[in-house]
Amino acid sequence: MSAEKTPVENLTEEQAAAELAFLAAEIARNDELYHGHDAPELSDADYDALKRRNDAIEKRFPQLIRADSPTVRVGAAPLATFAQITHSRPMLSLDNTFSDEDVRDFVGSVYRFLGQLPDDSIAFTAEPKIDGLSMSIRYEQGRLVNAATRGDGTTGENVTENIKTIKEIPNRLPAGAPDVVEVRGEVYMTKSEFLALNAKMEAEGKQTYVNPRNTAAGSLRQLDAKVTASRNLKFFAYAWGEMSEMPADTQMSMVEKFKEWGFPVNPLMKRLTSVEDIIAHYKDIGLKRPDLDYEIDGVVYKVDRLDLQGRLGFRSRSPRWATAHKFPAEQAFTHVERIDIQVGRTGALTPVARLTPVTVGGVVVTNATLHNEDYIKGIGNSGERIREEEHDIRVGDTVIVQRAGDVIPQVLDVVMEKRPSGAVPYEFPKKCPVCDSHAVREKNEKTGKLDSVTRCTGGFVCRAQAIEHLKHFVSRAAFDIEGLGAKQIDFFFEAEDESLRVRTAPDIFTLKKRQEGSTLTKLENIDGFGKVSVKKLFDAIDERRTIALHRLIYALGIRHVGETNAKLLARAYGTYEAFEKAMKEAAELSGDAWNDLNNIEGIGEIVARAIVEFFKEPRNVEVIDRLLAEVTPQEAEQIAASGSPIAGKTVVFTGSLEKFTRDEAKARAESLGAKVAGSVSKKTDYVVAGPGAGSKLDKARELGVEVMDEDEWLVFIG
């Protein structure tokens, strides 16, 4: 999907909602690949373009911000291979900037939030952004007690023993350090160490590694710490989590304290006050980049004073007081050898360019996602040109590819002067390459425009969709059945013996019974299984006969319903029976059930329509009925009440606030568990009105909503 689409200011609200739904799903998928599996599939430039597009749409249409928006998510869930550690304080990601103007906007936003004039009185630190694996290392009474990856920002993988093999990380802190210290930073592999490792692997006839970042991440996630020790990993400290007492009051002095304690810190870090000096330092680091023995992909800016950081606070997934200024992407030329079509769980046909291998920034790339039929033709989702009219992508073309990270590149353009005389336009298939069912582009009933994605109409008849749905069903965020991975799903799906065959989700839970009553091939006699592993598999399946409601809803594989939306639906309806009944009652897209679904915070019309359409399909309901004969969904857990009087309440701020800025008021309310809305409705609990409050105040009084002024509000929230 191209980042070059209809200008955001020209989008209709419906177009914006549809695009936000796509962006939430696509960015979440790539987060999981990058953070969870060290196997990214999208270039940094492409990924950043998607996030910028999402942010711009949300800024123009704040009423459409989704609960599963990329602006409220961090990283991906930790791998099940390791024990998990819950971070005492979340490990959040940073927003990105890409131009000098973006940096000026960031600095200006800091001054505006704090209500100050931009007079260069606020200092910022600037340091290289290391391309490695984020790590949090905890010390108690001066002794290293555990270490965890970032994971999903809340929970990470316990890699304590592996971290202890990194010589640069002290096992004990010097006398005088606080009782509890969490040092955070980046684990990385040097370029020279990476090249030496690849030379060794090549000499031994083994497969070489792709890049230092993924190699460092893979090395740290070894079950055998001896392997980690052999990789000579490095570490830079630059942040902290829980501290029983703060030994300094600025970012710069905290990093200097880390250095005193024995941690490596980056020597290129500087403290600067003017925007021009900040940008000059960015350019200087960029010039030094090729000669550094470690990979960097930008420069990080942070407000230096910790008290100001505290006032600025956090958005849902990133701090307001920091940003990452990314370096430009890298480009190269290569040839398109062929175009393959991949079929996904929802039937989407995705074209993939197979490229003549080319090295871009030290990484060999061979594939590029071409997104959809229109992208190949050079057309954006709204019909606009994203390349010159004749610059469609054809087999045999020489293309310009771009990457800024260690992932599949983006095809930017075609070099027309080098197009072979026999190259013909690519014909997008009208039938599914897997099941031969018709492949169609659905039309939006309201706009009359074709969807950008071509989909197979085969549904569960299509092997690719059925298999991908089963893989989704048993995935970690769904039923999470140990021992039933992609390889096993493929085996059971293709099994000729009916006692072994698994074609739909309920078949998983009848497998044991069918095996016990069969006189045909026993699973334990098949290569790759055995009596012990079969027992473990059946036990793992039986353990999932009782399942959390949100996991069941997510496992159904409804379009646009990710983990976050599944949790919202579970909390809203409480039981599966109530959920399914409401979805069936909403079938006409009108009435109380339909309105209630649309009024769930984070569930918009696009998602609501997809859910209702799913339950209108008799085959889906039949599969679910068979599944519910085997499994029991639990009632949803309700959000526990906290000590805050506004936890779970909806608040609206209106008028000219004088005690704090609007951003500060919203951030404070959200930190106490409240939901901040932009308009007053029957579901509003409190309205905080400053001078000049108008129609929202009138609406609150009309509905009987409790109204407070700023002083009353501050007393109320304590």
Secondary structure, DSSP 4 states (H G I P E B T S, - for coil): --S--S-GGG--HHHHHHHHHHHHHHHHHHHIIIIIHS---S-HHHHHHHHHHHHHHHHH-GGG--TT-GGG--S-PPPTTS-EEE-SS------EE-SHHHHHHHHHHHHHHTT---SS-S-EEEEEEE-SEEEEEEEETTEEEEEEE-TTSSEEEB-HHHHTT-TTS-SBPPTTS-SEEEEEEEEE--HHHHHHHHHHHHHTTPPPPS-HHHHHHHHHT-SSHHHHHHT--EEEEEEEEEESS-S-SBHHHHHHHHHHTT----TT-EEE-SHHHHHHHHHHHHHHGGGSSS-EEEEEEEESBHHHHHHH-B-SSSBTTEEEEEPPPEEEEEEEEEEEEEE-TT-BEEEEEEEEEEEETTEEEEEEE--SHHHHHTB-TTS-BSS-TT----TT-EEEEEESSSSPPEEEEE-GGG--TT-------SB-TTT--BEE--B-TTT-PBPSS-EES-GGGSHHHHHHHHHHHTSTTTT--TT--HHHHHHHHH-SSTTT---SHHHHHHHHHHHHT-SS--GGGSTT--HHHHHHHHHHHHHTSEE-HHHHHHHTT-TT--HHHHHHHHHHH-SHHHHHHHHHHTTTS-HHHHHHHHTSTT--HHHHHHHHHHHH-HHHHHHHHHHHTT-EEPPPPPPPP-S-TTTT-EEEEES--SSS-HHHHHHHHHHTT-EEESS--TT--EEEE-TT--HHHHHHHHHT-EEE-HHHHHHHH-
